[in-house]
Structures are given as C-alpha cells and as structure tokens.
C-alpha cells in the first residue's frame, strides 16, 4: 500500500472511530499528505524535529500555527480513556460536580448508547469537544486566529478574534459559540460564549451544556511538536462549580487536512439505542 494512501486510511479511521457506528461519512481522496512543510526544523536524517523550540510569530508572540491532533484512544466501548469520551477523565467526581438534572441526563445518554449524540446528525461537536476528536489546523494572524476542523460537521471552523473586541452582549446561540482571545505571556486565553443547549461536552459521558456555558481555553505551545490545551467549563445551570481539564495534542508534520463530509441519509436504520 502506498504511504500516502496508508496515511489517508489511518487518518480517516482515527477521525471516525467513535461515530462510525452512528453515521455514514465519506472523505475525498488524499492530497498533500507527505509534502515537506517549509520552515519545519529537521533532524540530520531529514525527519521533523518535534522537540525543537516553539516558533515565534512575526509580532513576537508564540506561533500556534500547525495541524494538531490528540493521540488518545477513542473507543466507544469499555473504559473511557480519552478526553473525547470523558472530558473530566483526569478529575475526581467532586471536581466536576453535576447539577442533579444534568447528572440524570448524562446517565440517560450513556444508558441509551449515545443514540441522540448530535454527531449522529452531522452537527458540529461543540467546544471544547471539537478539539478532542480529530485533526485541526490553526492559522494565526496578529488580529485573528482561525481553527479549521477535520470532523463530521461539514466545513467546521472557528474564528478567535484577538483584535481587542469584547464578547457580544446578546449572541444568537450557535454550536461553536463566539470567541475572543488575548495573550497572557506565552499562553493564548480564549473565552467563548453564545452556545446553544444542544451540544454535548464529550461523547461517552455525554456531559450536557446549557446556553449559559462559558468555555475558557488556554493554548500553550510547549515546543515545536506539542501543544497543551487547558479547558474550563463554566456552566452554572449544569454544574455546581467550574471545572478544568488539560489535554496535550501533537503536531502532524508534513501533511494537510482532509475534506470530510457527513451524510446522514443512509444507514439510520442501524442506529443503536432506544
């Protein structure tokens, strides 16, 4: 099997591992999966040096640009081992305490085998779940950071404005919210509000959210090949206090995103759950 086709199949399977039993999705043929990216530091044998120092943007800020992916086990069955399945996987129950109705809904979603997950209907995964399930590309400019996602939602993207604007006063509820960012040293702090109440915070636990959700993300590039994302969930209608998870993602060097489309008109008769 040619290397680029092998990479394409691996990426497609990894990105769809959890929802493959829920929906039908198709990806177009692979493009630029083995193209050496200019400016990538390399070891003497020509391989990307992922432990090289984190790059700087022209304005002196850390440059978060690149294609990133969480390398965690996404299996829908058995013990949860990823932030995609349980965002609070590293926390004790008391550190991410539910409101009573939210705990009951989480249990219902698990008992019903995740049938009502919005991913099964080609909806966006929501924030921060969209960072946990597949490859995403960060494009950083001085006044705007763009994130492009290889996910089941067609053409999913986020705009994180770093031009000093405030969050909107009365936002129209959306799947991915409205984001503004500012630098705190070498960390990009991103505040996002304006969500609808239909999203799931994760897949296995089915942590719910309401329109009161405020997500705070902190992006820190550790070195050339590694990025740390802190994610705080502040939703007083669903949880008794804010809680924070931290996840590391790895750079995917010398590659590009794959176009992924979601088609929900086939195979729905095989969906699980009650």
Secondary structure in CASP SS format (residue, H / E / C, confidence):
PFRMAT SS
TARGET T0000
AUTHOR 0000-0000-0000
METHOD secondary structure of the structure
MODEL  1
X C 1.00
X C 1.00
X H 1.00
X H 1.00
X H 1.00
X H 1.00
X H 1.00
X H 1.00
X H 1.00
X H 1.00
X H 1.00
X H 1.00
X H 1.00
X H 1.00
X H 1.00
X H 1.00
X C 1.00
X C 1.00
X C 1.00
X C 1.00
X C 1.00
X C 1.00
X C 1.00
X E 1.00
X E 1.00
X E 1.00
X E 1.00
X C 1.00
X C 1.00
X C 1.00
X C 1.00
X C 1.00
X C 1.00
X C 1.00
X C 1.00
X C 1.00
X C 1.00
X C 1.00
X C 1.00
X C 1.00
X C 1.00
X E 1.00
X C 1.00
X C 1.00
X C 1.00
X C 1.00
X C 1.00
X E 1.00
X C 1.00
X C 1.00
X C 1.00
X C 1.00
X C 1.00
X C 1.00
X C 1.00
X E 1.00
X C 1.00
X C 1.00
X C 1.00
X C 1.00
X C 1.00
X E 1.00
X C 1.00
X C 1.00
X C 1.00
X E 1.00
X E 1.00
X E 1.00
X E 1.00
X C 1.00
X C 1.00
X C 1.00
X C 1.00
X C 1.00
X C 1.00
X C 1.00
X C 1.00
X C 1.00
X C 1.00
X C 1.00
X C 1.00
X C 1.00
X C 1.00
X C 1.00
X C 1.00
X C 1.00
X C 1.00
X C 1.00
X C 1.00
X C 1.00
X C 1.00
X C 1.00
X H 1.00
X H 1.00
X H 1.00
X H 1.00
X C 1.00
X E 1.00
X C 1.00
X H 1.00
X H 1.00
X H 1.00
X H 1.00
X H 1.00
X H 1.00
X H 1.00
X H 1.00
X H 1.00
X H 1.00
X H 1.00
X H 1.00
X C 1.00
X C 1.00
X C 1.00
X C 1.00
X C 1.00
X C 1.00
X H 1.00
X H 1.00
X H 1.00
X H 1.00
X C 1.00
X C 1.00
X C 1.00
X C 1.00
X C 1.00
X C 1.00
X C 1.00
X H 1.00
X H 1.00
X H 1.00
X C 1.00
X C 1.00
X C 1.00
X C 1.00
X E 1.00
X E 1.00
X E 1.00
X E 1.00
X E 1.00
X C 1.00
X C 1.00
X C 1.00
X E 1.00
X E 1.00
X E 1.00
X E 1.00
X E 1.00
X E 1.00
X C 1.00
X C 1.00
X C 1.00
X C 1.00
X C 1.00
X C 1.00
X C 1.00
X E 1.00
X E 1.00
X E 1.00
X E 1.00
X E 1.00
X C 1.00
X C 1.00
X C 1.00
X C 1.00
X C 1.00
X C 1.00
X C 1.00
X C 1.00
X C 1.00
X C 1.00
X C 1.00
X C 1.00
X E 1.00
X C 1.00
X C 1.00
X C 1.00
X E 1.00
X E 1.00
X E 1.00
X E 1.00
X E 1.00
X E 1.00
X E 1.00
X C 1.00
X C 1.00
X E 1.00
X E 1.00
X E 1.00
X E 1.00
X E 1.00
X E 1.00
X E 1.00
X C 1.00
X E 1.00
X C 1.00
X C 1.00
X C 1.00
X C 1.00
X E 1.00
X C 1.00
X C 1.00
X C 1.00
X C 1.00
X C 1.00
X C 1.00
X C 1.00
X E 1.00
X C 1.00
X C 1.00
X C 1.00
X C 1.00
X C 1.00
X E 1.00
X E 1.00
X E 1.00
X E 1.00
X E 1.00
X E 1.00
X E 1.00
X E 1.00
X E 1.00
X E 1.00
X C 1.00
X C 1.00
X E 1.00
X E 1.00
X E 1.00
X E 1.00
X E 1.00
X E 1.00
X E 1.00
X E 1.00
X E 1.00
X C 1.00
X C 1.00
X C 1.00
X C 1.00
X E 1.00
X C 1.00
X C 1.00
X C 1.00
X E 1.00
X E 1.00
X E 1.00
X E 1.00
X E 1.00
X E 1.00
X E 1.00
X E 1.00
X E 1.00
X C 1.00
X C 1.00
X C 1.00
X C 1.00
X C 1.00
X C 1.00
X C 1.00
X C 1.00
X E 1.00
X E 1.00
X E 1.00
X E 1.00
X C 1.00
X C 1.00
X C 1.00
X C 1.00
X H 1.00
X H 1.00
X H 1.00
X C 1.00
X C 1.00
X C 1.00
X C 1.00
END
